[in-house]
Amino acid sequence: MQDTIMTSSEGARKRGRPFMKIKHGSAVVPIYKGRVRRWDCYTVAYHMNGKRVRRNFGSLEKAKAEAQLMARKIQEGKSSNNDLTSAQRENHLAAERLMAPFKMPLVAAVEEYARCRELLGEVPLMMAIQEFVRRNRGVQLGVKVPDLIDEFVKAKAEDNLSRIYRFQLSGSVKRFAVAFPGEILTIKSGDIDRWLRSLNHPPVTRNSLHRCIKVFFSFAKSRGYLPQSEATAAELVPIAKEGETKTEIFQPAEMTKLLAAASSVELALLAIGGFAGLRMAEIKRLDWKAVDLDRRIIMLRADQAKTASRRIVPISDNLAAWIEPLPREGKVVGKVAPDLTKLAEKLGMEWPRNALRHSYISYRLATVKDAAKVALEAGNSPDIIFKHYRELVIEQDAKAWFAINPPEGWAPPVVKLRCREMRHKPLADKILG
């Protein structure tokens, strides 16, 4: 939009009309010409804040410059602020030139600066910006938690992690995304800690969920969504104190009673869990071809183990005796695994959590007296083995545990519920005898 200069005729000037008009858009600022003593005088007249303003200049060029500036301001709706001094006007124009590359209104830039100063307090703005650039150099900004889930799950599948572990990771991260749908870079450790506590989970469950979130944040860090030079927010969250874990096991007489009442499928679960220490989830993923009776080992593949690492577990003499007569084709456990807790209920027994695995580790440690060896066989750490299972049983009980054998001439029972009760007591008596 260009300024237009309109000059009045000589006659018009004599009748008190403007000598010249400066027009910018629809705004018009008149210039009047007069004389003060022997000198020409030019008056710029306009309205400001509801009042008529007249400014006098001894030079026509200065009067035109003032009229042009006022016309522009009036056109832009800024006539209420057109009483700036020359220095202020120069500063204003310089600031607008500096902001021009960013296509941002000057007032928006000033508002943003004022907000930054308010948040930073006494910290210099430039120092804060330099620290932000240092921390986030190479970090992709604006990435939200839900946007990372598919990428995370796909990467973990490519890492050949076990299906069960991937299911746990995926479920935990999706819960986290519901609570934190915003940018992952803005999440603080305190936010995560408060969320974990709000779920009111037991310490063990809370720590398990926390571990999954830490894996997710480590993945985000490796992909450049979080700063590389510092710990993630999830890593800074304190671990819940779990306290002393009560490790409950079966006594040899109780295990004998369970074996005597079990069906063929239940026998496989009981024997491998109690005499080899495999986790129930690992047994359910186990193939019979991995059970090598000739070499007396169970070869647990990485995708079958909870720790996603290959493991070799020894087969004891009594375990071999129990499973050798069983039909060993396909999976050790079918699509529907038997519920051993119901078997225990029928026998009037309690079924402590992970009792078979706890029993094996306790009796095995009492036998070999080597926490590192037992940890390697059980897929655990020596510290956990030493902390939870040391001196839990005596060597005499351990010998009795691994001496539980089927009676001479024993054959796997046929699954017939109506005659099962008839066999329980006699078979148990034979085993104990």
ZALORO-469919 format. One record per residue (C-alpha): residue number from 1; residue in three letters; x, y, z negated. Coordinates in Angstrom, 2 decimals. Each point is the difference from the previous one (the first is absolute). Layout:
# ZALORO-469919
lumgu;drenba;u;v;w
NUM;Ala;X;Y;Z
...
This chain:
# ZALORO-469919
lumgu;drenba;u;v;w
1;Met;0.00;0.00;0.00
2;Gln;1.59;3.30;1.11
3;Asp;-0.42;3.51;-1.36
4;Thr;-1.83;2.51;2.23
5;Ile;0.79;3.72;-0.02
6;Met;-2.78;2.37;0.98
7;Thr;0.74;3.72;0.41
8;Ser;-2.75;2.62;-0.26
9;Ser;-0.36;2.94;2.38
10;Glu;1.11;3.51;-0.92
11;Gly;-3.60;1.09;-0.40
12;Ala;-0.78;-2.82;-2.33
13;Arg;2.95;0.94;-2.20
14;Lys;-1.34;3.49;-0.35
15;Arg;-3.31;-1.33;-1.23
16;Gly;1.72;-1.92;-2.93
17;Arg;0.15;-3.31;1.70
18;Pro;2.98;-2.39;-0.29
19;Phe;3.07;0.84;2.00
20;Met;0.60;-3.73;0.47
21;Lys;-1.57;-3.31;-0.98
22;Ile;1.92;-3.21;-0.71
23;Lys;-2.14;-3.07;0.60
24;His;0.81;-3.60;-1.06
25;Gly;-2.84;-2.37;0.76
26;Ser;-3.12;1.70;-1.29
27;Ala;1.89;2.12;-2.52
28;Val;0.64;3.64;0.96
29;Val;2.24;2.40;-1.93
30;Pro;-0.10;3.67;1.13
31;Ile;2.89;2.46;0.05
32;Tyr;-0.75;3.69;-0.32
33;Lys;2.34;2.75;1.12
34;Gly;0.37;3.34;-1.70
35;Arg;2.58;2.64;-0.88
36;Val;1.55;0.93;-3.28
37;Arg;1.63;3.39;0.40
38;Arg;2.06;-0.42;3.16
39;Trp;0.18;-3.79;-0.03
40;Asp;-2.26;-2.66;1.53
41;Cys;-1.60;-2.32;-2.58
42;Tyr;-1.59;-3.42;0.65
43;Thr;-2.55;-1.48;-2.37
44;Val;-0.90;-3.72;-0.13
45;Ala;-3.47;-0.54;-1.50
46;Tyr;-1.66;-3.26;-1.07
47;His;-2.14;-1.47;-2.78
48;Met;1.50;-2.02;-2.83
49;Asn;-1.87;-1.45;-3.00
50;Gly;-3.05;2.02;0.96
51;Lys;1.89;3.30;0.13
52;Arg;1.25;2.03;2.89
53;Val;3.80;0.21;0.17
54;Arg;1.96;2.63;1.92
55;Arg;3.78;-0.23;0.50
56;Asn;1.99;2.77;1.64
57;Phe;3.09;-0.41;2.14
58;Gly;2.25;2.53;1.70
59;Ser;0.74;-2.40;2.85
60;Leu;-2.49;-1.47;2.44
61;Glu;2.02;-3.26;0.17
62;Lys;-0.21;-0.49;-3.77
63;Ala;-3.70;0.74;0.04
64;Lys;-0.56;-2.51;2.80
65;Ala;1.99;-2.67;-1.86
66;Glu;-2.09;0.53;-3.13
67;Ala;-3.26;-0.06;1.98
68;Gln;1.01;-3.20;1.79
69;Leu;0.82;-1.73;-3.32
70;Met;-3.26;1.10;-1.58
71;Ala;-2.01;-1.09;3.04
72;Arg;1.53;-3.47;-0.17
73;Lys;-0.68;-0.33;-3.71
74;Ile;-3.58;1.22;0.37
75;Gln;-0.53;-2.51;2.82
76;Glu;1.41;-2.81;-2.14
77;Gly;-2.26;0.93;-2.88
78;Lys;2.87;1.20;-2.18
79;Ser;-0.89;3.66;-0.26
80;Ser;-0.28;-0.33;-3.77
81;Asn;3.78;-0.58;-0.16
82;Asn;1.13;2.50;2.60
83;Asp;1.41;2.39;-2.55
84;Leu;3.43;-1.72;0.11
85;Thr;3.14;2.05;0.00
86;Ser;2.36;-0.26;2.92
87;Ala;2.34;-2.31;-1.96
88;Gln;-2.91;-2.22;-1.01
89;Arg;-1.19;-0.17;3.56
90;Glu;3.47;-1.02;1.17
91;Asn;0.16;-2.74;-2.65
92;His;-3.42;-1.21;1.03
93;Leu;0.92;-0.20;3.64
94;Ala;3.32;-1.70;-0.80
95;Ala;-1.79;-2.63;-2.10
96;Glu;-2.44;-0.69;2.82
97;Arg;2.88;-0.46;2.43
98;Leu;1.66;-2.50;-2.37
99;Met;-3.23;-2.03;-0.31
100;Ala;-0.80;0.07;3.72
101;Pro;1.92;-3.28;0.83
102;Phe;-2.05;-1.86;-2.63
103;Lys;-3.36;1.31;1.27
104;Met;-1.07;0.65;-3.56
105;Pro;-1.81;3.13;-1.22
106;Leu;2.11;2.17;-2.25
107;Val;-2.51;-0.11;-2.83
108;Ala;-0.03;-3.86;0.08
109;Ala;3.79;-0.05;-0.24
110;Val;-0.05;2.37;-2.97
111;Glu;-2.70;-2.05;-1.73
112;Glu;2.04;-3.18;0.48
113;Tyr;3.13;1.67;-1.34
114;Ala;-1.88;1.30;-3.05
115;Arg;-1.37;-3.49;-0.71
116;Cys;3.49;-1.51;0.26
117;Arg;1.39;2.57;-2.41
118;Glu;-2.83;-0.74;-2.41
119;Leu;0.70;-3.76;0.07
120;Leu;3.80;0.32;-0.18
121;Gly;0.11;2.47;-2.85
122;Glu;3.57;1.19;-0.41
123;Val;1.43;-2.50;2.50
124;Pro;1.16;1.83;3.14
125;Leu;-2.10;-0.91;3.02
126;Met;3.02;-0.61;2.23
127;Met;1.54;-2.35;-2.58
128;Ala;-3.22;-2.02;-0.14
129;Ile;-0.16;-0.22;3.80
130;Gln;3.64;-1.13;0.25
131;Glu;-0.63;-2.72;-2.62
132;Phe;-3.12;-1.16;1.86
133;Val;1.93;-0.21;3.27
134;Arg;2.82;-1.92;-1.70
135;Arg;-2.37;-2.54;-1.58
136;Asn;-2.18;-0.51;3.03
137;Arg;2.50;0.17;2.83
138;Gly;-1.00;-2.76;2.40
139;Val;-3.22;-0.73;-1.89
140;Gln;-3.18;-0.17;2.05
141;Leu;-2.48;2.32;-1.68
142;Gly;-3.76;-0.29;-0.18
143;Val;-0.17;-3.82;-0.06
144;Lys;-2.96;-1.24;-2.05
145;Val;-0.14;-3.22;-2.03
146;Pro;-2.87;-1.66;1.98
147;Asp;1.90;0.63;3.26
148;Leu;2.91;-2.18;-1.21
149;Ile;-1.92;-3.12;-1.02
150;Asp;-0.13;-1.73;3.40
151;Glu;3.68;0.77;0.64
152;Phe;0.92;-1.33;-3.46
153;Val;-2.00;-3.23;0.32
154;Lys;1.38;-0.66;3.49
155;Ala;3.59;0.50;-1.19
156;Lys;-0.46;-2.41;-2.90
157;Ala;-1.44;-2.62;2.35
158;Glu;3.08;0.41;2.20
159;Asp;2.18;-0.53;-3.10
160;Asn;-1.45;-3.53;-0.31
161;Leu;-1.31;0.58;-3.51
162;Ser;-2.42;-2.58;-1.29
163;Arg;-3.65;0.45;0.92
164;Ile;-1.04;0.14;-3.66
165;Tyr;2.56;2.71;-0.80
166;Arg;-1.04;2.03;3.07
167;Phe;-3.62;-0.29;-1.07
168;Gln;0.94;1.31;-3.44
169;Leu;1.98;2.91;1.46
170;Ser;-2.75;0.93;2.44
171;Gly;-2.74;-0.07;-2.62
172;Ser;2.02;2.07;-2.46
173;Val;0.95;2.65;2.56
174;Lys;-3.59;0.32;1.26
175;Arg;-1.17;0.65;-3.57
176;Phe;2.71;2.61;-0.32
177;Ala;-1.03;1.68;3.27
178;Val;-3.57;0.41;-1.24
179;Ala;1.28;1.86;-3.07
180;Phe;2.64;1.97;1.96
181;Pro;-1.26;0.80;3.52
182;Gly;2.30;3.01;0.39
183;Glu;3.63;0.43;1.08
184;Ile;2.39;-2.49;-1.56
185;Leu;2.66;2.69;-0.39
186;Thr;-2.19;1.96;-2.41
187;Ile;-0.68;-2.89;-2.40
188;Lys;1.76;0.37;-3.36
189;Ser;1.03;-2.70;-2.46
190;Gly;-2.42;1.40;-2.57
191;Asp;-2.88;-0.42;2.44
192;Ile;0.83;-3.68;0.49
193;Asp;0.49;-0.60;-3.72
194;Arg;-3.37;1.55;-0.89
195;Trp;-1.72;-2.06;2.71
196;Leu;1.53;-3.28;-1.19
197;Arg;-1.03;0.72;-3.58
198;Ser;-3.53;0.95;1.05
199;Leu;-0.57;-3.52;1.36
200;Asn;0.23;-1.43;-3.53
201;His;1.81;-3.13;1.19
202;Pro;2.05;-2.17;-2.36
203;Pro;3.72;0.90;0.07
204;Val;0.92;-3.01;2.16
205;Thr;-2.64;0.84;2.63
206;Arg;0.92;3.68;-0.09
207;Asn;3.67;-0.76;0.57
208;Ser;-0.85;-2.36;2.85
209;Leu;-2.00;2.75;1.74
210;His;2.78;2.48;-0.73
211;Arg;2.56;-2.26;1.68
212;Cys;-2.10;-0.13;3.16
213;Ile;-0.25;3.79;0.08
214;Lys;3.78;0.26;-0.40
215;Val;0.48;-2.30;2.99
216;Phe;-2.33;2.24;2.01
217;Phe;1.88;3.18;-0.96
218;Ser;3.36;-1.63;0.78
219;Phe;-1.34;-0.88;3.44
220;Ala;-1.14;3.60;0.54
221;Lys;3.43;1.20;-1.03
222;Ser;1.72;-2.35;2.43
223;Arg;-2.20;1.29;2.84
224;Gly;0.84;3.66;-0.69
225;Tyr;-3.28;1.00;-1.63
226;Leu;1.69;0.75;-3.35
227;Pro;3.35;1.63;-0.90
228;Gln;2.98;-2.35;0.17
229;Ser;2.01;1.79;-2.69
230;Glu;-2.25;-0.64;-2.99
231;Ala;-2.07;-2.65;-1.73
232;Thr;-3.59;-0.42;1.14
233;Ala;-2.91;1.07;-2.17
234;Ala;-0.95;-3.64;-0.57
235;Glu;3.49;-0.84;-1.26
236;Leu;-0.22;2.72;-2.65
237;Val;-3.18;-1.43;-1.55
238;Pro;0.80;-1.82;-3.27
239;Ile;-0.64;-3.74;-0.25
240;Ala;-2.74;-1.05;-2.41
241;Lys;1.28;-1.85;-3.02
242;Glu;-1.31;-3.54;0.24
243;Gly;0.98;-1.15;-3.45
244;Glu;0.75;-3.59;-0.89
245;Thr;-1.56;-2.45;2.45
246;Lys;-1.41;-3.11;-1.61
247;Thr;1.27;-3.02;1.91
248;Glu;-2.41;-2.90;-0.48
249;Ile;0.85;-3.53;1.12
250;Phe;-1.46;-3.49;0.02
251;Gln;1.23;-2.65;-2.37
252;Pro;1.01;-3.38;1.52
253;Ala;-3.15;-1.64;-1.42
254;Glu;-2.20;2.68;1.61
255;Met;1.69;-0.39;3.38
256;Thr;-0.47;-3.76;-0.22
257;Lys;-3.69;0.46;-0.67
258;Leu;-0.39;2.32;3.01
259;Leu;1.83;-2.36;2.36
260;Ala;-2.12;-2.92;-1.13
261;Ala;-3.23;1.83;0.82
262;Ala;1.09;1.58;3.28
263;Ser;-1.01;-0.85;3.55
264;Ser;2.63;-0.47;2.73
265;Val;-0.07;3.69;1.00
266;Glu;0.00;1.13;-3.61
267;Leu;2.92;-2.34;-0.66
268;Ala;2.11;1.72;2.67
269;Leu;-0.65;3.42;-1.52
270;Leu;0.63;-1.20;-3.54
271;Ala;3.15;-1.97;0.76
272;Ile;1.72;2.53;2.28
273;Gly;-0.99;2.90;-2.23
274;Gly;1.00;-1.69;-3.25
275;Phe;3.09;-1.93;1.10
276;Ala;1.40;2.33;2.71
277;Gly;-1.22;3.40;-1.24
278;Leu;-1.44;1.31;3.27
279;Arg;-2.53;2.78;-0.29
280;Met;-3.58;-0.94;0.83
281;Ala;0.03;2.34;3.01
282;Glu;3.20;-1.66;1.23
283;Ile;-1.47;-3.49;-0.35
284;Lys;-3.06;1.06;1.99
285;Arg;2.28;1.09;2.86
286;Leu;2.19;-3.11;-0.20
287;Asp;0.10;-2.74;2.66
288;Trp;0.68;-3.62;-0.97
289;Lys;2.82;-0.07;2.58
290;Ala;1.88;2.43;-2.25
291;Val;-0.06;-2.62;-2.79
292;Asp;3.06;-2.20;0.69
293;Leu;-0.14;-3.00;-2.32
294;Asp;3.12;-1.55;1.55
295;Arg;2.17;2.99;-0.92
296;Arg;-2.14;0.80;-3.04
297;Ile;-0.56;3.67;0.91
298;Ile;-2.85;2.32;0.93
299;Met;0.96;2.47;2.75
300;Leu;-2.00;3.17;-0.58
301;Arg;0.11;2.32;3.03
302;Ala;0.28;3.76;-0.38
303;Asp;-3.55;0.55;1.21
304;Gln;-1.27;-2.47;-2.61
305;Ala;1.88;1.43;-2.98
306;Lys;-1.24;3.02;-1.94
307;Thr;3.44;1.60;0.13
308;Ala;0.14;-0.41;3.82
309;Ser;3.30;-1.90;-0.30
310;Arg;0.74;-3.66;0.76
311;Arg;0.18;-2.24;-3.06
312;Ile;1.02;-3.60;-0.68
313;Val;-1.65;-1.67;-2.99
314;Pro;1.16;-3.37;-1.37
315;Ile;-2.46;-2.88;-0.27
316;Ser;0.27;-1.73;-3.36
317;Asp;-0.37;-3.78;-0.32
318;Asn;-3.43;0.22;-1.59
319;Leu;-1.24;2.50;2.64
320;Ala;1.09;-2.42;2.73
321;Ala;-1.84;-2.81;-1.77
322;Trp;-3.26;1.98;-0.10
323;Ile;-0.03;1.28;3.58
324;Glu;1.57;-2.94;1.86
325;Pro;-3.28;-2.01;0.11
326;Leu;-2.04;3.03;1.13
327;Pro;-1.00;0.48;3.66
328;Arg;2.55;2.57;1.18
329;Glu;-1.21;1.54;3.26
330;Gly;-0.68;3.63;0.86
331;Lys;-0.44;2.47;-2.81
332;Val;0.50;-1.03;-3.61
333;Val;-3.27;1.78;-0.76
334;Gly;-2.89;0.26;2.44
335;Lys;-1.95;3.11;0.91
336;Val;-1.87;-0.13;-3.30
337;Ala;2.37;-0.43;-2.93
338;Pro;-1.29;-1.86;-3.06
339;Asp;-0.64;2.03;-3.15
340;Leu;2.19;-1.52;-2.68
341;Thr;-1.59;2.12;-2.71
342;Lys;-3.22;-1.99;0.49
343;Leu;1.96;-3.22;-0.44
344;Ala;1.37;1.36;-3.28
345;Glu;-3.49;1.02;-1.15
346;Lys;-1.32;-3.50;0.60
347;Leu;2.76;-1.30;-2.24
348;Gly;-0.68;2.61;-2.68
349;Met;3.33;1.74;0.64
350;Glu;1.06;3.62;0.44
351;Trp;1.72;1.04;3.24
352;Pro;2.54;2.75;-0.78
353;Arg;1.01;2.31;2.85
354;Asn;2.86;-1.50;2.10
355;Ala;0.27;-2.80;-2.53
356;Leu;1.45;-2.58;2.43
357;Arg;2.78;2.30;1.21
358;His;0.74;1.19;-3.53
359;Ser;0.17;-3.59;-1.16
360;Tyr;2.44;-1.04;2.73
361;Ile;2.36;2.94;-0.56
362;Ser;-0.04;-0.47;-3.79
363;Tyr;0.69;-3.72;0.10
364;Arg;2.51;0.32;2.86
365;Leu;1.98;2.67;-1.85
366;Ala;0.08;-2.14;-3.13
367;Thr;1.35;-2.86;2.15
368;Val;2.74;1.69;2.08
369;Lys;0.70;2.97;-2.34
370;Asp;0.86;2.22;2.97
371;Ala;-2.25;3.05;0.54
372;Ala;1.61;0.91;3.34
373;Lys;-0.60;-3.48;1.41
374;Val;-3.61;-0.09;-1.17
375;Ala;-0.56;3.51;1.39
376;Leu;1.28;-1.10;3.41
377;Glu;-2.31;-3.02;0.00
378;Ala;-3.02;1.97;-1.23
379;Gly;0.50;3.07;2.21
380;Asn;0.43;2.38;-2.92
381;Ser;2.73;2.04;-1.65
382;Pro;2.31;-1.38;-2.70
383;Asp;-0.97;2.92;-2.27
384;Ile;-3.69;-0.95;0.16
385;Ile;0.80;-3.67;-0.55
386;Phe;2.19;0.79;-2.99
387;Lys;-2.46;2.51;-1.49
388;His;-3.21;-2.02;0.24
389;Tyr;1.01;-3.66;-0.08
390;Arg;3.13;-0.39;-2.12
391;Glu;-0.51;-2.25;-3.04
392;Leu;-3.71;-0.33;0.74
393;Val;0.25;-3.82;-0.23
394;Ile;2.52;-2.45;-1.39
395;Glu;2.02;-2.48;2.05
396;Gln;-1.95;-2.97;-1.36
397;Asp;-3.28;1.41;1.35
398;Ala;1.69;0.74;3.33
399;Lys;1.04;-3.64;0.33
400;Ala;-3.55;-1.08;-0.77
401;Trp;-1.36;2.40;2.65
402;Phe;2.14;-1.36;2.82
403;Ala;-0.66;-3.56;-1.17
404;Ile;-3.73;0.24;0.76
405;Asn;-0.35;-2.71;2.64
406;Pro;-2.96;-1.83;1.46
407;Pro;-0.54;-3.46;-1.50
408;Glu;1.33;-3.03;1.77
409;Gly;-2.17;-1.01;2.95
410;Trp;-1.77;3.37;0.02
411;Ala;-1.70;1.21;3.21
412;Pro;-1.52;3.40;0.77
413;Pro;-3.63;0.12;-1.15
414;Val;-2.89;-0.01;2.45
415;Val;-2.12;3.10;-0.36
416;Lys;-3.21;-1.39;-1.45
417;Leu;-1.43;2.21;-2.66
418;Arg;-2.27;-2.66;-1.47
419;Cys;2.88;-2.33;-0.93
420;Arg;2.65;2.62;-0.79
421;Glu;-0.97;0.19;-3.66
422;Met;0.38;-3.77;-0.30
423;Arg;3.64;0.21;1.05
424;His;1.13;2.98;-2.06
425;Lys;0.61;-1.55;-3.37
426;Pro;1.54;-3.32;1.08
427;Leu;2.45;1.69;2.44
428;Ala;1.07;2.56;-2.56
429;Asp;0.63;-2.75;-2.50
430;Lys;2.14;-1.89;2.56
431;Ile;2.09;3.11;0.79
432;Leu;0.57;0.82;-3.66
433;Gly;0.79;-3.63;-0.68
